[in-house]
């Protein structure tokens, strides 16, 4: 079948990256014998006209649309990012009779509600490499789609639970000369190529949607597979990598072995990743630095032990301080994130958080007021219990938890605090 895969994300909220998930699906579909074309709308100066031309040139039988984000997670002046995606779907409808299949991390949090809002034909929750190929084969051969894992349809009579693939080495990484270089570069600056070595997260933080998307069991690629892929990418000209694993340091033994292999392979690259401030020692940090780690995002979210406990974190503020100092001593930049306003937040805990994070002297800090409420989380359960959201609210429209009576004070306090700190952002 002729397949067009569309990366619908046009926002650069943090840094622009290539759509890794979509290129993995492209690899799987091409390996199964389908004719696949990709378009990254972030690179298109006139996205909808570029899409129209691509549809006319390619004549797809199936259009897959990757939805990365539902909104920008900003409680003040929030951008609802499904509105531009709806325009993308409408453009596809106007110029093609192809079946429209939705997927991606953002879509996977709201598989039926996002499908209804966007008016797609079908959607796949979770990783799409296996299920999308099964769907293409069924559509091509008139087969039964009702049992495909993670598949939802517009009518709502197919709503299949996502079943993560345990052996993710069977889901091959994209090839640089096919699925990656076929995508236009977003910027002339060095491109941080996303690479994922693990899927799933068992930590169960109160507000997090990761387990809905990827499951709660960590599934690891073999290190041989990762090193072989990175050699291939480096040979193709990539030397900046972004490990998009939810927690690069878990399991710690795997992280240490991966860094050791990167050092032995002499890849001479720069990389950044996301780390959880728990189960990190100096040996791991030293190996991260020696393997080319330039910066980490340290996911602590609060500088108050009371709030950390409420968020179901497994570390204390002193763990954050110790680990932050380890990274700085190793010459690795540290970016931190504060989420203010969550359950139990008070003026005292906010003051503690700001003072604590300020004392860490990080290379950058992002402050967010209000915590996005996602379905199937402890935060959603609490928000319903206190009457902040209705029982039947599907939460597709951006809704944020801010402790009662604190909204205006929090926003003023955050703005005032960051204005004299050039490396803090609100």
Secondary structure, DSSP 8 states (H G I E B T S, - for coil): -EEEEEE-----SS-----HHHHHHHHHHHHTT-EEEEEEGGG-TTHHHHHHHHHHHH--SEEEEE---SB---SSS--BTHHHHHHHHHHHHHH---EEEEESHHHHHTHHHHHHHHT-SEEE-S--HHHHHHHHHHHHHT---TT-TTEEETTSS-B------S-GGGS----IIIIITTS--S-SS---EEE-SEE------TT--HHHHH-SS-EE--HHHHHHHHHHHHHTT--EEEE--S-TTSSHHHHHHHHHHHHHHT---EEEEEE-SSS--HHHHHHHHHTTEEEEEEEEE-S-HHHHHHTT-S--HHHHHHHHHHHHHTT-EEEEEEEES-TT--HHHHHHHHHHHHHH--SEEEEEESEE--TTSHHHHHHHHTTSS-TT----S--EE--TT-HHHHHHHHHHHHTT-TTEE-
